Amino acid sequence: SAIWTRPKKDISVDQYKEFYHHVSHAFDEPWLTLHNNVEGVLSYTNLLFIPSSQPHDLFHPDRKAQVKLYVKRVFITDDCEGLMPPYLRFMRGIVDSEDLPLNISREMFQHNPQLAKIRSGLAKRILGELKKKAEKKPEEYAVFWENFGGVLKEGLYEEPENRERLLALTRFRSTTQDGLTSLEDYVSRMAEGQETIYYMSGDSFEAMASSPHLEGFKASGVEVLLMTDPVDDFWVPSVGDFDGKEFKSAARAGADLDKIKGSGEDKDK
């Protein structure tokens, strides 16, 4: 039944859960449920879920979204390329449009302006809900990030219009913090004279933590972000900076340490 047409107050948690299992063919619990009815120039309803564990096809090369498209409660397709950005392909659920033509074809998926507006609206809403979760329940958000952070970061170089929203959601391990840290928090802890966000990319945290490139930074108390996702090699050069602070690889930045206050204290020793 078209559960998404009913008011939210009339739908129980178990009913949402049952629909999630039905629409995603998964057995985990939904980590987040988004049920919204948008009215105006463009009218549509979305009932979307973020899984609590990685779907088996998350890193499939074709990077297809798994959200079903309906028009006026009539199922159209579960392979709609223009409905959800590839970096949100972990989303599950349905979108039901009131305005798209019932006979919409595959060719129209990529070039339909109404579909493009729905896609843009969905992306902003999902990222907005993630921001709320990150601020109010950072421990729960950390679980989401471990599962889907590597995929979400693809949007940093694929979708510049949402780059600021995505940068606010990114989380990293670092040389001075336990757990995950945001870029905003990193910048707030920067040492006097530090103008750059230092990072190191590699295959594992353990290997990077013992890297000789980090010795000077550790001695100076300068924090370095540790990145292990393959996508980091693409988005960092594409983005370039955060809050006016340039990203710079710690492997190529040893000479910078002399400019940072306190970094030369142990030289005589």
NUZA-705609 format. One line per 4 residues: number of its first residue (from 1); their letters; for each residue x, y, z of N, C-alpha, C. Coordinates in pm, 1 decimal. Each point is the difference from the previous one (the first is absolute). Example, Ala and Ser with C-alpha at 12.3 -4.5 7.8 and 13.67 -1.06 7.14 Angstrom:
1> as> 1319.0:-569.0:780.0:-89.0:119.0:0.0:90.0:120.0:0.0 | -35.0:105.0:-72.0:82.0:119.0:6.0:-77.0:109.0:73.0 .
REM end
This chain:
1> saiw> 84.2:-119.0:0.0:-84.2:119.0:0.0:87.7:123.9:0.0 | -55.1:111.4:-49.5:77.3:124.7:-11.0:6.6:68.9:135.7 | 84.3:-53.8:86.3:12.4:50.2:137.1:40.3:148.1:1.6 | 75.2:42.0:-102.9:50.9:137.7:-2.2:-110.8:104.3:-18.7 .
5> trpk> -119.8:-43.3:-40.6:-109.9:96.0:-20.1:-71.2:32.9:131.1 | 29.5:-77.0:104.6:-66.9:23.1:128.6:75.8:102.8:83.2 | -69.2:72.3:89.4:69.5:96.1:86.9:100.0:-72.7:89.9 | 111.9:68.4:29.1:105.7:-60.3:82.7:-53.6:-47.3:135.3 .
9> kdis> -90.0:77.5:58.6:-50.7:-33.2:134.6:-78.2:-130.7:1.3 | -45.7:-44.1:-118.2:-78.7:-123.6:-7.2:85.9:-123.8:-30.4 | 131.4:20.6:-11.2:88.0:-110.9:-36.8:90.9:-32.6:117.9 | 1.0:-124.4:42.7:81.5:-40.1:115.1:144.2:-28.5:-43.1 .
13> vdqy> 89.5:-4.0:96.4:140.9:-32.0:-26.4:10.9:-137.2:-65.6 | -80.0:-95.3:48.3:4.3:-135.6:-56.6:-47.2:-2.0:-144.6 | -98.8:83.9:-31.4:-48.4:5.3:-139.0:105.7:59.3:-93.0 | 66.9:104.1:48.7:111.8:55.3:-78.4:107.4:-106.5:-21.5 .
17> kefy> 29.8:-73.3:106.2:103.7:-102.9:-5.2:-37.2:-109.0:-100.9 | -125.7:-41.5:5.7:-47.8:-104.6:-91.0:9.6:46.6:-145.8 | -36.0:126.4:-22.9:8.0:53.5:-136.7:145.7:9.3:-45.8 | 89.1:38.2:92.1:142.9:5.2:-32.9:50.1:-137.8:-43.5 .
21> hhvs> -36.1:-103.5:74.5:42.3:-136.0:-35.4:-54.5:-39.5:-136.9 | -124.7:41.2:-25.9:-64.4:-33.5:-127.1:69.6:69.2:-117.8 | 29.3:128.8:18.2:49.9:79.2:-112.0:150.9:-17.5:-21.4 | 72.7:-40.9:105.2:145.9:-9.7:-11.5:49.2:-143.7:-13.8 .
25> hafd> -88.7:-96.7:25.8:37.7:-142.4:1.5:116.2:-23.4:96.7 | -0.8:74.5:110.5:104.9:-13.4:101.9:-64.3:-38.6:132.8 | 82.0:-45.2:92.5:-52.7:-48.3:128.2:47.8:82.4:119.0 | 80.1:104.8:-28.1:44.5:84.8:110.9:-109.9:101.3:35.3 .
29> epwl> 26.7:83.8:98.4:-95.1:104.4:38.9:34.4:127.7:-75.8 | -98.0:83.2:-32.4:34.6:129.0:-61.0:70.6:90.1:102.4 | 111.7:59.3:-39.8:73.2:89.9:89.8:-71.6:135.5:9.8 | -60.3:41.2:-111.6:-72.7:126.9:-2.5:-114.6:-11.2:-99.3 .
33> tlhn> -116.0:53.8:36.6:-118.4:-0.6:-87.2:-36.6:143.8:-35.5 | -17.4:26.8:-128.9:-40.7:133.2:-45.5:-130.4:-12.8:-77.3 | -107.0:51.9:57.2:-131.4:-5.2:-63.9:-49.0:143.5:-14.3 | -3.5:49.9:-123.6:-36.6:140.1:-22.6:-95.3:13.6:-117.3 .
37> nveg> -88.0:98.0:12.5:-92.8:32.8:-107.3:29.5:142.8:-44.1 | 47.1:16.5:-123.0:36.7:132.6:-51.0:-110.1:47.2:-92.9 | -51.0:122.0:26.9:-105.3:56.5:-83.7:42.1:137.2:-48.7 | -45.3:36.1:-117.6:35.7:129.6:-57.0:4.6:-10.6:-150.4 .
41> vlsy> 98.7:69.5:-59.3:15.7:-7.0:-145.6:18.8:-144.6:-42.6 | 70.5:-74.5:84.8:24.4:-142.1:-24.2:-48.7:-76.7:122.3 | -86.7:-97.8:-20.5:-52.8:-76.4:113.5:48.8:-144.7:-7.0 | 53.7:-47.1:112.1:42.2:-140.0:6.4:8.2:-42.6:145.9 .
45> tnll> -3.3:-129.9:19.3:15.6:-58.0:134.2:121.8:-90.4:-2.4 | 80.8:6.4:105.5:109.8:-96.9:9.8:-9.6:-75.5:132.3 | 23.5:-128.9:-7.5:15.8:-84.0:118.8:132.3:-73.3:-19.2 | 103.5:54.7:64.2:136.1:-48.1:-22.3:62.5:-49.1:130.0 .
49> fips> 92.4:-93.4:-14.5:65.9:-59.4:116.2:151.1:-4.2:-22.5 | 73.7:24.1:108.4:142.9:-28.4:-0.2:17.5:-130.5:77.6 | 60.6:-101.6:-60.7:18.5:-127.7:70.5:96.2:14.9:118.4 | -4.4:-95.6:90.3:92.5:3.0:113.6:126.7:-80.4:-29.1 .
53> sqph> 3.2:-68.7:-114.2:122.2:-70.3:-41.2:16.4:15.0:-151.5 | 120.2:-24.2:-48.5:28.3:20.6:-142.5:-75.4:-100.6:-87.7 | -75.9:46.9:-100.0:-58.5:-93.5:-96.7:109.9:-71.3:-77.9 | -29.0:-120.3:-45.1:102.7:-82.9:-66.0:50.5:62.4:-129.8 .
57> dlfh> -83.2:84.3:-64.6:38.4:55.5:-130.4:53.5:142.7:10.5 | 37.7:42.6:120.5:38.2:140.0:21.1:117.2:42.3:-88.0 | 96.8:-90.8:-20.1:118.6:36.7:-77.9:0.3:-65.2:-138.0 | -120.0:-33.4:-48.2:-12.4:-55.0:-134.9:43.6:105.8:-101.1 .
61> pdrk> 73.3:-38.3:-104.6:53.6:99.7:-94.2:-104.8:90.2:-65.3 | -123.2:-48.8:-20.8:-97.3:86.0:-70.0:-62.1:106.7:91.1 | 20.5:-7.9:131.3:-39.1:102.7:96.2:-146.6:42.4:-14.3 | -87.3:-97.1:-21.4:-142.0:31.7:-20.2:-70.9:31.1:130.8 .
65> aqvk> -89.0:98.1:-6.5:-87.5:28.4:114.3:-108.0:-106.6:6.8 | -54.0:-23.1:119.7:-98.9:-106.9:19.7:-131.8:57.4:53.7 | -39.7:114.9:-52.9:-125.7:62.6:42.9:-101.9:-15.4:-112.9 | -120.3:-45.5:36.0:-103.1:-26.6:-100.4:-78.1:128.0:-31.6 .
69> lyvk> -29.3:19.5:-127.7:-77.6:116.5:-43.1:-144.3:-40.0:-28.9 | -91.4:73.4:61.3:-143.2:-14.1:-28.2:-52.4:132.0:-55.1 | -103.6:-7.8:-81.0:-72.6:120.3:-43.0:-147.1:-22.7:32.7 | -52.5:85.8:87.9:-139.7:-12.8:45.5:-30.5:-143.0:47.2 .
73> rvfi> 91.2:-54.4:82.1:-11.6:-132.7:61.0:10.5:-114.9:-99.8 | 39.7:28.4:-123.4:23.2:-104.4:-100.4:151.1:-22.7:-10.4 | 43.6:-123.6:19.7:143.0:-30.3:-5.5:53.2:21.5:-140.9 | 110.4:75.8:-11.1:59.8:27.7:-130.3:128.5:-80.8:-19.5 .
77> tddc> 95.3:14.0:93.4:128.0:-70.5:-15.3:75.9:-2.9:132.4 | 89.3:-98.7:14.2:92.5:0.6:114.0:141.9:24.5:-50.5 | 9.1:53.3:-122.9:130.0:27.7:-60.8:-4.2:138.1:-65.2 | -24.4:101.6:82.8:-14.6:135.6:-51.2:128.5:77.9:26.1 .
81> eglm> 77.1:17.6:-106.2:133.9:56.6:13.4:1.3:142.0:54.6 | -100.4:80.2:-35.2:2.2:140.9:37.7:-63.4:32.2:133.5 | -44.2:-101.5:74.6:-78.1:26.1:121.3:85.7:23.8:123.8 | 114.4:-65.6:7.8:83.4:8.0:119.7:146.8:6.1:-42.5 .
85> ppyl> 77.6:92.9:55.2:141.9:5.8:-37.6:71.4:-130.3:37.6 | 100.0:-41.2:-77.9:71.0:-125.7:29.6:60.5:-3.8:140.3 | 37.8:116.1:55.3:61.5:-1.6:133.4:-103.3:-22.0:111.0 | -129.6:-4.5:-37.3:-105.1:-34.5:96.4:-63.2:-135.2:-34.8 .
89> rfmr> 77.9:-85.9:-65.2:-55.6:-127.7:-47.6:-30.0:-98.8:112.0 | 39.2:32.0:123.1:-35.0:-86.8:113.0:-145.1:21.4:44.7 | -66.3:106.1:-50.2:-139.8:25.8:37.6:-90.6:-110.0:-56.5 | -103.8:-32.2:75.8:-101.8:-93.9:-45.3:-137.3:65.0:18.6 .
93> givd> -98.4:-42.6:-79.7:-133.9:54.6:18.4:-65.7:36.0:-131.2 | -94.7:95.6:8.0:-76.9:37.3:-118.9:-15.9:152.4:-7.5 | -20.0:47.0:-123.7:-41.1:138.4:-25.0:-122.2:-7.3:-89.9 | -105.6:69.3:38.9:-125.7:-1.5:-75.5:-30.5:142.1:-45.7 .
97> sedl> 5.4:21.9:-133.0:-21.2:134.2:-55.0:-144.6:17.8:-46.5 | -50.4:121.1:18.2:-133.3:34.0:-49.3:6.4:64.1:-137.5 | 120.0:42.7:-41.2:10.3:84.5:-119.4:67.1:-64.7:-120.9 | 80.9:-102.2:21.2:65.8:-64.1:-113.4:-103.1:-72.2:-87.0 .
101> plni> 24.2:-9.6:-130.4:-93.1:-74.4:-86.2:7.1:-149.8:28.9 | -113.8:-66.8:-7.3:-4.3:-144.1:27.0:80.9:-80.2:-101.3 | 15.3:56.2:-119.0:72.7:-73.9:-104.7:145.0:47.1:-11.0 | 56.1:51.4:109.9:139.1:47.4:-3.3:92.4:-114.5:-43.8 .
105> srem> 91.2:32.4:-92.0:86.3:-104.0:-58.0:139.9:6.9:59.9 | 78.8:-102.6:-27.9:137.6:-5.6:50.0:81.2:119.7:-47.1 | -22.8:41.9:-125.3:76.0:111.5:-55.8:-29.5:129.6:74.6 | -124.2:10.2:50.4:-39.5:123.4:69.2:56.2:8.6:141.6 .
109> fqhn> 42.1:-112.9:56.8:47.5:0.6:138.2:114.5:99.6:20.0 | 91.5:5.0:-96.6:119.0:83.2:16.6:-24.2:146.4:-34.6 | -104.5:27.7:-78.5:-16.8:136.6:-50.8:-130.0:66.3:44.7 | -78.0:-66.2:85.0:-126.6:58.7:43.1:25.4:103.4:110.1 .
113> pqla> -36.7:128.3:-22.7:29.0:104.1:99.6:-73.7:-21.5:132.9 | -120.9:-61.1:-6.5:-73.7:-26.7:124.0:73.0:-104.9:84.2 | 51.1:-101.3:-67.3:74.9:-104.8:69.3:127.8:58.1:61.8 | 63.4:92.3:-73.2:122.1:64.5:51.5:-31.0:79.4:126.7 .
117> kirs> -116.4:66.1:3.1:-37.7:76.7:119.7:-30.3:-93.0:117.6 | -65.2:-111.9:-27.9:-27.6:-97.9:106.3:132.6:-52.6:55.4 | 90.9:-34.4:-88.5:131.9:-51.0:41.1:72.2:101.6:88.9 | -1.7:126.5:-42.2:67.2:104.9:77.0:-65.7:16.5:137.6 .
121> glak> -134.0:-0.4:2.7:-72.8:14.2:126.2:25.9:-116.6:94.2 | 3.9:-121.4:-54.2:25.7:-119.1:82.4:140.8:4.3:59.5 | 98.9:36.6:-83.0:138.6:4.1:47.6:13.6:100.0:115.4 | -59.3:118.6:-16.2:9.8:102.0:105.9:-69.1:-46.1:127.9 .
125> rilg> -113.9:-65.9:-15.1:-72.8:-46.6:118.8:79.0:-109.0:73.2 | 54.7:-94.4:-75.6:76.9:-109.2:61.5:122.8:56.1:72.9 | 72.4:90.9:-66.0:119.4:57.9:61.2:-36.6:84.4:121.9 | -115.8:66.7:-6.1:-46.8:77.4:114.4:-31.2:-88.4:119.7 .
129> elkk> -63.7:-114.3:-25.5:-31.7:-93.8:109.0:127.4:-60.7:59.5 | 97.3:-26.7:-86.3:127.6:-53.4:48.6:71.9:103.1:87.9 | -8.8:127.1:-38.8:63.4:106.3:79.7:-62.1:6.4:139.8 | -134.0:-10.5:5.8:-67.9:0.7:131.3:48.1:-116.3:86.2 .
133> kaek> 8.0:-117.3:-62.1:41.9:-118.9:72.9:144.0:15.2:49.2 | 86.1:54.7:-85.4:140.6:17.5:36.3:15.5:94.3:119.1 | -86.3:102.5:4.9:9.2:98.9:108.2:-62.1:-51.2:129.7 | -114.9:-68.3:-11.1:-73.5:-40.2:120.3:43.8:-135.3:56.0 .
137> kpee> 39.6:-92.2:-89.3:37.0:-134.4:45.2:128.8:-45.8:-69.0 | 114.6:62.3:39.3:125.8:-30.6:-69.2:41.9:-146.1:5.8 | -36.5:-70.6:109.6:38.2:-142.1:8.5:-72.9:-81.5:-106.4 | -130.6:29.2:-17.2:-76.4:-71.1:-103.9:51.4:37.9:-138.8 .
141> yavf> 34.2:127.7:-16.1:49.0:45.0:-130.2:132.3:-68.3:-35.1 | 81.6:-24.6:101.3:128.4:-67.6:-23.3:-21.4:-138.9:-60.4 | -107.4:-67.8:42.9:-32.2:-132.3:-55.9:-36.0:14.1:-147.7 | -83.7:100.6:-30.8:-35.0:27.3:-140.2:126.0:27.6:-81.1 .
145> wenf> 90.1:83.7:54.9:118.6:40.5:-75.2:90.5:-118.7:-30.6 | 14.9:-89.8:96.4:83.4:-118.3:-23.9:-56.0:-83.5:-115.3 | -133.4:-4.2:-11.0:-63.9:-78.3:-106.2:2.4:70.0:-135.6 | -28.5:130.6:-0.7:-30.2:66.8:-127.2:84.0:124.5:-28.8 .
149> ggvl> 92.4:34.0:89.1:81.8:119.8:-21.3:79.2:-4.3:-129.4 | 56.3:-117.2:-30.7:80.1:-13.0:-121.4:-80.3:25.0:-126.7 | -129.8:-31.1:3.7:-87.6:21.7:-115.2:-44.9:147.6:-4.3 | -35.7:54.0:115.5:-48.2:138.3:7.4:105.8:97.7:-52.6 .
153> kegl> 127.6:-30.5:25.4:107.6:90.7:-43.0:12.6:8.7:-151.8 | -58.7:-96.0:-73.4:3.6:8.3:-146.5:-70.0:127.8:-47.9 | -99.9:44.1:76.1:-73.6:120.8:-38.0:84.2:126.2:5.4 | 112.1:-3.1:72.1:84.1:119.6:13.4:60.3:42.6:-132.9 .
157> yeep> 27.8:-97.0:-88.5:51.8:40.4:-131.2:-104.0:-17.7:-111.0 | -108.3:-72.4:28.3:-101.4:-22.4:-103.1:-108.4:107.7:0.0 | -26.1:60.9:114.6:-113.9:92.3:9.7:42.0:127.3:76.1 | 68.6:91.5:-68.1:50.6:120.8:65.8:-108.3:82.0:70.4 .
161> enre> -124.8:-5.4:-49.9:-106.7:82.2:61.6:-31.7:-44.2:142.6 | 32.1:-124.2:34.6:-23.3:-47.4:137.2:128.9:-17.6:79.0 | 109.5:53.9:-53.5:131.2:-22.7:61.2:6.9:50.5:144.1 | -52.6:120.6:25.0:7.5:55.8:136.0:-77.5:-87.0:98.5 .
165> rlla> -117.1:-45.7:-41.6:-80.0:-87.8:87.0:75.1:-129.3:29.7 | 63.5:-54.5:-104.0:71.1:-127.0:16.3:126.0:16.6:85.7 | 71.5:110.4:-18.5:120.2:23.2:80.1:-33.9:7.5:148.7 | -117.4:59.5:30.5:-41.8:9.4:140.9:-29.8:-137.5:58.9 .
169> ltrf> -30.8:-97.4:-86.5:-35.7:-134.8:47.2:119.9:-93.9:9.7 | 111.5:36.7:-61.9:114.5:-91.3:-2.2:59.7:-17.2:139.5 | 51.6:-117.8:26.3:64.3:-31.0:127.3:130.1:-75.7:-27.9 | 98.6:20.9:88.1:131.4:-59.4:-22.0:59.8:-49.1:131.2 .
173> rstt> 87.6:-97.9:-9.5:88.3:-33.9:111.1:116.8:98.7:-6.8 | 63.9:24.0:113.7:113.7:90.8:-1.4:105.6:-45.7:100.8 | 114.0:69.1:-4.7:113.5:-41.2:84.1:-15.7:45.1:144.8 | -92.1:91.4:29.2:-9.9:52.3:137.4:-132.6:-30.4:68.6 .
177> qdgl> -99.1:-51.3:-76.4:-133.4:-18.8:57.1:-38.8:-147.2:7.2 | -78.5:-33.4:102.0:-63.2:-132.1:2.8:-128.9:8.8:-80.8 | -32.4:-103.7:-72.3:-124.5:1.9:-77.7:12.7:87.3:-123.3 | -114.1:52.1:-45.7:-4.6:77.6:-124.0:-3.9:149.4:28.3 .
181> tsle> 51.8:78.1:-94.7:-5.4:145.4:13.2:-50.6:61.4:-129.8 | -63.6:116.3:10.8:-46.3:72.8:-118.4:107.5:99.9:-42.9 | -13.3:50.7:-122.5:94.9:101.2:-47.5:-12.5:128.4:82.1 | -122.9:34.3:36.9:-22.6:120.7:80.3:73.8:-9.4:133.9 .
185> dyvs> -7.9:-117.2:63.6:68.6:-18.6:127.6:152.5:0.9:-18.7 | 46.1:-58.7:-109.4:143.8:1.9:-28.4:49.8:144.4:-9.2 | -71.5:82.6:-78.3:40.6:139.8:-19.2:0.6:74.5:133.9 | -97.7:-30.3:86.7:-6.8:68.9:130.3:118.9:-35.1:89.9 .
189> rmae> 66.0:-113.1:-26.4:113.9:-42.4:82.5:136.0:34.6:-62.6 | -1.6:63.7:-116.1:125.8:26.2:-70.3:94.9:85.3:84.6 | 127.5:-32.9:-6.4:101.0:72.1:78.4:20.0:140.8:-54.7 | 54.6:87.3:84.4:27.1:137.0:-42.4:101.4:-1.1:-113.2 .
193> gqet> -32.5:70.7:-106.5:88.7:3.4:-116.7:-29.9:-107.1:-102.4 | -88.2:-94.6:35.7:-35.1:-106.8:-94.8:-106.5:49.3:-96.7 | 29.0:-7.6:-128.4:-93.3:49.9:-101.7:-54.8:-112.7:-87.7 | 39.0:-122.3:31.3:-27.1:-111.7:-89.9:-61.5:-118.0:74.8 .
197> iyym> -89.7:-72.7:-69.4:-53.3:-124.5:55.5:89.6:-113.7:-49.6 | 70.1:-64.1:92.6:92.5:-106.8:-38.8:-71.0:-134.9:2.8 | 29.5:-81.3:-101.3:-61.8:-132.5:-6.9:101.7:-100.5:-51.5 | -30.7:-125.0:23.3:79.9:-107.6:-57.5:-95.3:-107.5:-48.1 .
201> sgds> 23.2:-52.2:-119.5:-84.4:-108.5:-50.4:81.6:-127.8:-11.6 | -65.0:-111.7:26.4:68.1:-129.4:-5.0:-99.4:-113.9:11.2 | 52.2:-121.8:7.2:-86.4:-117.7:1.5:-57.9:-29.3:138.1 | 73.2:37.7:105.8:-50.0:-31.7:134.2:44.6:105.7:100.6 .
205> feam> -81.5:18.2:104.9:32.5:97.2:104.9:130.0:-40.4:70.3 | 15.5:-130.1:23.0:116.0:-49.4:73.5:130.0:34.0:-74.8 | -0.9:-24.3:-131.5:120.6:28.2:-79.0:30.9:149.8:0.2 | -105.1:82.9:-13.8:22.7:144.4:-2.4:45.6:53.0:135.1 .
209> assp> -57.4:-53.2:108.1:33.6:48.5:134.3:148.3:-18.4:31.4 | 62.5:-100.1:-61.8:142.4:-24.1:27.0:89.8:56.1:-110.5 | -57.0:81.4:-88.3:77.9:54.2:-111.6:103.4:102.5:48.7 | 121.7:-6.3:-52.1:102.0:99.4:38.9:-39.0:142.9:-39.3 .
213> hleg> -87.7:13.3:-101.2:-43.9:133.5:-40.8:-73.6:72.8:112.0 | -54.7:-75.9:94.3:-80.3:62.0:105.9:81.3:38.7:122.5 | 125.3:-42.2:5.7:78.3:23.3:122.1:12.4:147.8:34.2 | 28.7:82.1:-101.6:14.3:143.7:22.5:-131.2:62.9:47.0 .
217> fkas> -111.8:-47.6:-57.1:-131.4:53.3:38.1:-35.0:-37.7:144.1 | 33.0:-123.9:35.9:-28.1:-44.5:138.0:82.5:81.2:100.2 | 128.3:20.2:-32.0:87.1:75.2:90.0:-46.6:144.7:15.0 | -61.3:52.3:-105.8:-46.2:139.0:2.9:-142.4:13.1:51.0 .
221> gvev> -67.6:-112.7:24.2:-139.3:4.8:44.1:-94.8:44.4:-108.9 | 38.3:-19.8:-127.1:-85.1:39.6:-112.8:-82.6:-120.2:-45.2 | -130.4:18.5:-6.3:-92.9:-108.4:-32.9:2.3:-31.4:-149.9 | -4.8:-128.8:-32.2:-5.6:-44.1:-139.4:-120.3:-93.3:-16.5 .
225> llmt> -80.5:26.2:-103.1:-113.9:-87.0:-29.8:49.4:-124.7:-72.7 | -54.1:-115.3:36.3:41.1:-126.7:-61.7:-113.5:-52.3:-87.8 | 27.4:-18.9:-128.5:-103.8:-38.6:-96.5:33.7:-135.0:-62.6 | -97.0:-91.1:0.1:26.4:-134.7:-52.5:-92.6:-41.4:-114.5 .
229> dpvd> -94.3:87.1:-40.2:-91.1:-37.7:-109.1:63.9:32.4:-134.6 | -11.4:-88.9:-99.6:56.4:29.3:-132.6:-50.2:132.1:-58.3 | -125.3:36.0:32.2:-60.4:121.9:-54.7:72.6:126.4:48.4 | 75.3:-9.5:110.7:69.9:118.1:53.5:101.3:56.3:-100.0 .
233> dfwv> 56.8:-87.5:-82.2:98.1:46.4:-99.1:-65.4:82.9:-110.2 | -133.7:-8.8:-12.5:-71.3:76.1:-102.7:-58.9:130.3:53.7 | -64.4:-7.6:116.9:-72.0:120.0:45.1:91.1:106.5:58.2 | 110.9:-38.9:66.4:86.8:101.4:63.3:56.7:97.3:-104.3 .
237> psvg> 60.2:-48.1:-111.2:48.8:96.0:-100.6:-113.1:79.7:-64.6 | -118.0:-62.0:-11.9:-114.6:66.5:-62.3:-53.4:113.4:86.9 | -7.1:-23.1:132.0:-54.6:100.1:92.4:104.1:107.9:30.9 | 122.6:-41.7:27.2:108.4:95.9:18.3:12.4:61.7:137.9 .
241> dfdg> -113.2:47.8:56.3:9.0:64.5:131.2:-132.5:-10.6:74.4 | 5.0:29.9:130.0:-119.7:8.7:84.1:13.6:124.4:86.3 | -101.3:86.4:-4.3:-0.7:121.7:81.4:125.3:84.8:-27.6 | 44.0:-1.7:-127.2:117.3:78.2:-38.3:132.7:-63.8:36.0 .
245> kefk> -3.4:-117.9:61.4:122.7:-70.1:40.0:27.9:-110.5:-102.2 | 116.6:6.6:-61.2:35.8:-95.5:-104.9:30.4:-137.8:59.1 | -40.9:-105.0:-73.2:39.9:-136.3:36.9:141.9:-25.2:-50.6 | 82.5:-58.4:85.9:137.6:-28.3:-41.0:44.8:-133.6:56.1 .
249> saar> 62.0:-81.2:-83.5:46.8:-131.1:43.5:115.2:14.8:99.2 | -10.5:-69.2:112.4:105.6:5.4:101.7:131.6:-54.6:-54.5 | -8.4:-87.5:-99.5:121.0:-59.0:-57.4:82.8:104.4:-75.4 | -65.4:111.9:-37.8:71.1:102.6:-77.5:3.2:134.1:72.9 .
253> agad> -23.2:-2.8:130.9:-15.7:128.2:70.2:89.7:14.9:121.4 | 103.7:-81.0:11.1:86.2:6.0:117.9:59.7:137.5:24.4 | 36.6:70.1:-108.4:64.7:131.2:14.4:-94.8:104.8:59.1 | -131.4:-22.0:-15.1:-97.3:97.6:50.8:4.6:12.5:151.7 .
257> ldki> 48.6:-102.7:67.1:-10.1:-4.4:146.3:76.1:113.8:67.7 | 104.9:51.1:-65.7:78.9:108.1:60.7:-83.1:126.6:19.9 | -107.3:15.3:-80.7:-80.5:122.4:9.0:-103.5:-6.5:111.6 | -22.3:-120.4:54.7:-106.7:-16.9:99.1:56.8:18.5:140.1 .
261> kgsg> -65.2:82.4:78.9:50.0:34.3:133.8:18.0:-126.4:84.4 | 114.2:-8.2:62.5:25.4:-112.6:89.0:63.8:-117.0:-69.5 | 16.3:9.4:-133.1:48.2:-118.9:-70.6:151.6:-17.6:9.4 | 72.6:102.1:46.6:144.7:-15.6:5.7:54.0:-19.5:141.2 .
265> edkd> -85.5:-20.8:97.0:40.3:-2.0:140.0:99.3:-110.6:33.5 | -10.4:-113.9:-67.7:85.4:-114.0:37.5:126.3:-12.2:-85.6 | 26.3:101.3:-81.9:111.3:-14.5:-95.4:133.5:-22.0:72.9 | 27.3:82.3:104.2:129.3:-11.5:69.0:17.1:-138.2:62.6 .
269> k> -109.3:-47.7:61.7:4.2:-131.3:63.9:38.2:-105.6:-102.4 .
REM end
